[in-house]
């Protein structure tokens, strides 16, 4: 056990020396520390006893507890540097996807994690930092590195999951790196918010509802929305369409999707469609053939089929504010209770095909979904229109004497 000896110095003051045998064994070297007051000496002796007759961790003889300097962080391991390099080196993604990742990083990750290391340990990103980030996103709170005047809005569960997925990928790269910077990914055990929204993300228009919206659209945009609703093309695909992509004569008129607009670092450029399955051929109805013949009249093969009034392809934002929003406001006065997005014309197209009993694999091919799972997940709930056919098929299969109605 540590003991305290007091001694009167030549100046009349007392000193107090704590002594003990290192590790508590008699043969061990004697250790000591001196104090100018008995209270400090008693506290120190209790620390020595509490640590098994050893110097308390972090204590330096004659100085007391000294904070260890924080380890220097390798600049290449700072989150903002490492994450940016991770996105730059991703393979197998479209330029537009890379651009979106950079925006997500800059706007929704760096304001929380800038200055932190991706390496495991002191100064690194841990579970607590990630949980705080998720809570801030859900509540609409700014991050520590946001400007003080910035205003944020609460994010939906799906958006938070998308952002968390990007952060997961960045930190997982530190686990698989050679040599590894972390032993585990701190994102693994993050509990993410659930989507408890009562509103459907997708809006499906009945044919009669579409007719109301169409009647409220400016005349220079009716062909454009008819083409969107009649083909199910994405906005980026339809507005990139050129006359050379159309075969309008012959027994089976078709449209070939070969390119789409990509948003890249604040601008946009033409590139291949979203996925391999997005490069597809669609059959055209007679009314669509007439529409495209009208739109292609007098145009060169490489011109755009649909152009804005001032020339050049429509921009989605400009079209929304100048045409779509105004048409929605007018349609609401005519009794339309839904407020669809432009992209919901694609969803409505799929719902009309399902209502007409077109098989899901054919719808998958027409919409350019990479997997049938995507088609089922998005539109499977609409298949109730086939309930009568399913019941009839089951009855027929279970009753050999029954004929299947045509």
Buried (B, 14 or more C-beta within 10 A) or exposed (E): EBEBEEEEEEEEEEBBBBBBBBEBEEEEEEBEBBBEEEEBBBEBBEBBBEEEBBBBEEBEEEEEEEEEEEEEBEEEBBBBBBBBEBBEEEEEEBBBBBBBBBEBBEEBBBBBBBEBBBBBEEBBBEEEBBBBBBEBBBEEEBBEEBEEEEEBEEBBBEBBBBBBEBBBBBBBBBBEEEEEBBEBBBBEEBEBBEEEEEEEEBBBBEEEBBEBBBEBBBEEBBBBBBBBBBBBBBBBBBBBBBBBBBBBEEEEBBBBBBBBBBBBEEEBEEBBBBEEBBBBBBEBEEEBBEBBBEBBEEBEEEEBBBBBEEEEBBBBEEBBEBBBEBBBEBBBEEEBEBEBBBBBBBBBBBBBBBBEEEEBEEBBBBBBBEEEEBBBEBBEEBBEEBEEEEEEEEEEEEEEEEEEEE
